[in-house]
Amino acid sequence: MVKPVEIADVPITTLTMKGAGHDTHSLRRLGEEMVERLAEVPQVSRAEVIGGEPRTIRLNLDPERLQGYRLSPLEIQRAIQGANVSLPAGELTTKDQIIRIETASAISRPEQLNELVVGVFEDHPIFLKDLVTIEDAPAEVANYVRHGWGPARHFEQRATVDRASLADLSANEAGNAEPLQPVVTIAVSTQKGANAVIVASSIIEAANSLRCDVLPSDVELIVTRNYGHTANEKVNELVEVLGVAIAIVIALLTLSLGWREAFIVAVAVPVVFGLTLAVNLLFGYTINRVTLFALILSLGLLVDDPINDVENIARHFKERKKATRRIVQEAVAEIRPPLISATLAVTLKMLPFDNKNEFLLVLDLAEGTSLERTNAVVAEFELVLNTVPEVTDFTSYVGIPGPIDFNGLAATTICGSRPSGGNPCQPCR
């Protein structure tokens, strides 16, 4: 099945777990428990654990016993595969409902493997425990995920910090830099059309409540991404810019043309914005990063066009010594072609700009590069990031793709799991 990656698939919240006394396997087990709980948060579509070694059941075969019972490893494999199958056993219709019945023969616990019959020797059953040693252990290391604090770790806790103060703060933090620790990341995505601000707040609130119930006291839970907070800031910024633009337009037009002309433009801007949002809501469209940027861009065009129209209409009224509807139509038609051309030109030249607090670095080494070599290269980048004054924290993903962000979605930098791939900084704030 091929499924396109959409904006809703981008995780809006990522939580990083680390603990000095825990390896990545135990952290992943804790993360899997957290994921099951967080998936129950309303309007959450997907929650996954990134990093760590998953749980595996390892069977250590005894060659001498296999030879003695005249069995081969392939026969053992077929016996396990045949026992680990759930098959449909029919349907039951009752009270206008169809209940599907399946045979529950699949292996759910490692202890069940001990009593699994894999063959017969001299009219006696041969159990799997007679041939192998069963070990419940983590899988082999296939990736590395680390988190580190940057020099500006406590920067966000201060209201205003100038460049000099930031340098002093960074120097102090650099001298007390903590060693990087292996971590696992929990990435949570929302359902399409959900309110990212509300869902992200609910996710973090649920994670904080689960911290006491699921996580040991020595495991630290760090919020490394909160797009709900970012989205809320962008919406507030849009409203603030809209209010400032209307105030400036009213002041300038009142001084140059008069209060009537200023009033017309001041009413036109919020009315058009309100109609735009109402139509979007009517057709089921929501505000995301793309539509939000479009609204911010259209604000400048929306303010500029009515000013030109009103100014040209006022000029025609003054020249002809009268005010009629025909003069208004002629004045608007006179400047409509250049206004449309200028609007299209500005739209084509403008590129999305987002002053975010994170960015993504992707290292794509040559095909065939080993995991350990890639890890060494990423470690060198981590040393550099530890010296950048503006960095608050960073998370490295080696051999496994990190949580995709909106820039990666737009640039199609979605990497698969391979030893030569590494994300040395995701996010780096």
FENBEL-V807119 format. One record per helix or strand of 2 or more residues. SS is the DSSP state (H for helix, E for strand). FROM is the first residue (numbers start at 1). TO is the last residue. If there is no record, write none. Layout:
[[SS | FROM | TO] [SS | FROM | TO]]
This chain:
[[H | 7 | 9] [E | 13 | 18] [H | 24 | 38] [E | 44 | 50] [E | 55 | 61] [H | 63 | 68] [H | 73 | 83] [E | 88 | 94] [E | 97 | 102] [H | 111 | 114] [E | 117 | 121] [E | 124 | 127] [H | 128 | 130] [E | 132 | 138] [E | 144 | 149] [H | 155 | 157] [H | 163 | 175] [E | 181 | 182] [E | 184 | 190] [H | 196 | 213] [E | 220 | 226] [H | 227 | 256] [H | 259 | 282] [H | 289 | 320] [H | 325 | 349] [E | 359 | 364] [H | 371 | 385] [E | 393 | 398] [H | 406 | 410] [E | 421 | 428]]
